[in-house]
């Protein structure tokens, strides 16, 4: 089941986890260089962890796009800790910061709902340009590598390029795609895909929906129609609604998460282009402010460059030199 893929970081001796840690470290290099340099500066200058050091830390967290609210909460907790039991030095401050970040991520890292019988239906939502279609293809490859059968549904019928792009990813990953003509009814192609998947007992159906904004009421209504269509065939579908966010947008991504959660019932986040930004702290901000788990992160252009999010690996990669 999918929920077994999102556990916390195990012992580093585990080759698979070590590989995940190494890849995560490479992905967050820009964020680590930015945040780590600032925090190391705080640690080096602070003979004692006083109010000045905590204010400097808070500004460093905000600069890495953890957001004002999340940064204030973290430093507030550290401030209370310092009052009750003096924080000895900068090294201890850094360790406590790791604990804070990991606690936020794990508190909101709930597993997906269990699926009683296949297929599991995952709807991919988001605005154009975030990497939604690419991520759909990579996710199909990911599940196939896990030994699960998958089917792609090209429900973004508004853009011919989206269907063609998904078809390329399907061919690369060896996963079949169900499609219709450009401008066709997305709910109709979803209906066909779910019927095929149910007949074949396919494990997972990944539905690439049209890129939409919350202000596009017609597109949001279409998404609602697709949900109702899915439930006619599979009563508890969709089992996951994954919002694909471009990590380079930082706090703008947080606003997208709010709007889509209200209108589309988002259950988890996929952060793409994590390797191309110094704003990786947005993962923590989303977990804290939206109470949403980050399910996957995109760390490159290759088929295998979609990693299951691991809070321990992420925090360790972010703050360890």
ChimeraX attribute file (.defattr): number of C-alpha atoms within 10 A of each C-alpha:
attribute: neighborCount
match mode: 1-to-1
recipient: residues
	/A:1	12
	/A:2	15
	/A:3	12
	/A:4	8
	/A:5	13
	/A:6	19
	/A:7	16
	/A:8	15
	/A:9	18
	/A:10	13
	/A:11	9
	/A:12	13
	/A:13	8
	/A:14	11
	/A:15	10
	/A:16	11
	/A:17	17
	/A:18	16
	/A:19	12
	/A:20	20
	/A:21	20
	/A:22	13
	/A:23	17
	/A:24	25
	/A:25	23
	/A:26	16
	/A:27	25
	/A:28	26
	/A:29	20
	/A:30	20
	/A:31	25
	/A:32	26
	/A:33	15
	/A:34	19
	/A:35	25
	/A:36	20
	/A:37	15
	/A:38	19
	/A:39	24
	/A:40	17
	/A:41	16
	/A:42	22
	/A:43	21
	/A:44	12
	/A:45	12
	/A:46	15
	/A:47	12
	/A:48	15
	/A:49	22
	/A:50	15
	/A:51	12
	/A:52	12
	/A:53	19
	/A:54	21
	/A:55	16
	/A:56	16
	/A:57	26
	/A:58	22
	/A:59	18
	/A:60	21
	/A:61	23
	/A:62	20
	/A:63	19
	/A:64	24
	/A:65	25
	/A:66	28
	/A:67	23
	/A:68	14
	/A:69	12
	/A:70	24
	/A:71	22
	/A:72	19
	/A:73	14
	/A:74	20
	/A:75	21
	/A:76	15
	/A:77	13
	/A:78	19
	/A:79	19
	/A:80	11
	/A:81	13
	/A:82	17
	/A:83	10
	/A:84	9
	/A:85	9
	/A:86	13
	/A:87	18
	/A:88	12
	/A:89	15
	/A:90	21
	/A:91	14
	/A:92	13
	/A:93	22
	/A:94	19
	/A:95	12
	/A:96	17
	/A:97	19
	/A:98	17
	/A:99	13
	/A:100	17
	/A:101	23
	/A:102	20
	/A:103	16
	/A:104	20
	/A:105	25
	/A:106	16
	/A:107	13
	/A:108	18
	/A:109	22
	/A:110	18
	/A:111	16
	/A:112	17
	/A:113	14
	/A:114	11
	/A:115	15
	/A:116	8
	/A:117	11
	/A:118	16
	/A:119	27
	/A:120	27
	/A:121	23
	/A:122	19
	/A:123	24
	/A:124	25
	/A:125	28
	/A:126	26
	/A:127	19
	/A:128	15
	/A:129	12
	/A:130	23
	/A:131	19
	/A:132	28
	/A:133	30
	/A:134	22
	/A:135	26
	/A:136	27
	/A:137	27
	/A:138	25
	/A:139	24
	/A:140	26
	/A:141	25
	/A:142	20
	/A:143	17
	/A:144	18
	/A:145	12
	/A:146	12
	/A:147	10
	/A:148	15
	/A:149	20
	/A:150	26
	/A:151	26
	/A:152	27
	/A:153	28
	/A:154	27
	/A:155	31
	/A:156	25
	/A:157	21
	/A:158	17
	/A:159	13
	/A:160	12
	/A:161	13
	/A:162	23
	/A:163	24
	/A:164	14
	/A:165	14
	/A:166	25
	/A:167	22
	/A:168	15
	/A:169	25
	/A:170	22
	/A:171	13
	/A:172	13
	/A:173	20
	/A:174	15
	/A:175	18
	/A:176	16
	/A:177	22
	/A:178	18
	/A:179	23
	/A:180	18
	/A:181	12
	/A:182	16
	/A:183	12
	/A:184	14
	/A:185	17
	/A:186	27
	/A:187	20
	/A:188	14
	/A:189	22
	/A:190	27
	/A:191	19
	/A:192	15
	/A:193	24
	/A:194	26
	/A:195	16
	/A:196	16
	/A:197	22
	/A:198	19
	/A:199	11
	/A:200	12
	/A:201	16
	/A:202	18
	/A:203	21
	/A:204	23
	/A:205	26
	/A:206	26
	/A:207	29
	/A:208	28
	/A:209	28
	/A:210	25
	/A:211	20
	/A:212	17
	/A:213	17
	/A:214	18
	/A:215	9
	/A:216	9
	/A:217	12
	/A:218	11
	/A:219	16
	/A:220	18
	/A:221	13
	/A:222	16
	/A:223	22
	/A:224	16
	/A:225	14
	/A:226	24
	/A:227	19
	/A:228	16
	/A:229	19
	/A:230	21
	/A:231	14
	/A:232	12
	/A:233	13
	/A:234	19
	/A:235	12
	/A:236	15
	/A:237	20
	/A:238	21
	/A:239	18
	/A:240	18
	/A:241	20
	/A:242	25
	/A:243	27
	/A:244	30
	/A:245	29
	/A:246	24
	/A:247	27
	/A:248	20
	/A:249	17
	/A:250	22
	/A:251	19
	/A:252	14
	/A:253	21
	/A:254	21
	/A:255	13
	/A:256	18
	/A:257	23
	/A:258	15
	/A:259	16
	/A:260	19
	/A:261	19
	/A:262	10
	/A:263	15
	/A:264	21
	/A:265	15
	/A:266	20
	/A:267	20
	/A:268	27
	/A:269	24
	/A:270	29
	/A:271	29
	/A:272	25
	/A:273	23
	/A:274	27
	/A:275	23
	/A:276	19
	/A:277	20
	/A:278	22
	/A:279	25
	/A:280	29
	/A:281	29
	/A:282	26
	/A:283	27
	/A:284	28
	/A:285	27
	/A:286	27
	/A:287	23
	/A:288	22
	/A:289	17
	/A:290	16
	/A:291	18
	/A:292	23
	/A:293	27
	/A:294	27
	/A:295	23
	/A:296	21
	/A:297	27
	/A:298	29
	/A:299	21
	/A:300	16
	/A:301	13
	/A:302	10
	/A:303	17
	/A:304	15
	/A:305	19
	/A:306	21
	/A:307	20
	/A:308	18
	/A:309	26
	/A:310	26
	/A:311	24
	/A:312	21
	/A:313	22
	/A:314	24
	/A:315	23
	/A:316	17
	/A:317	21
	/A:318	25
	/A:319	21
	/A:320	12
	/A:321	11
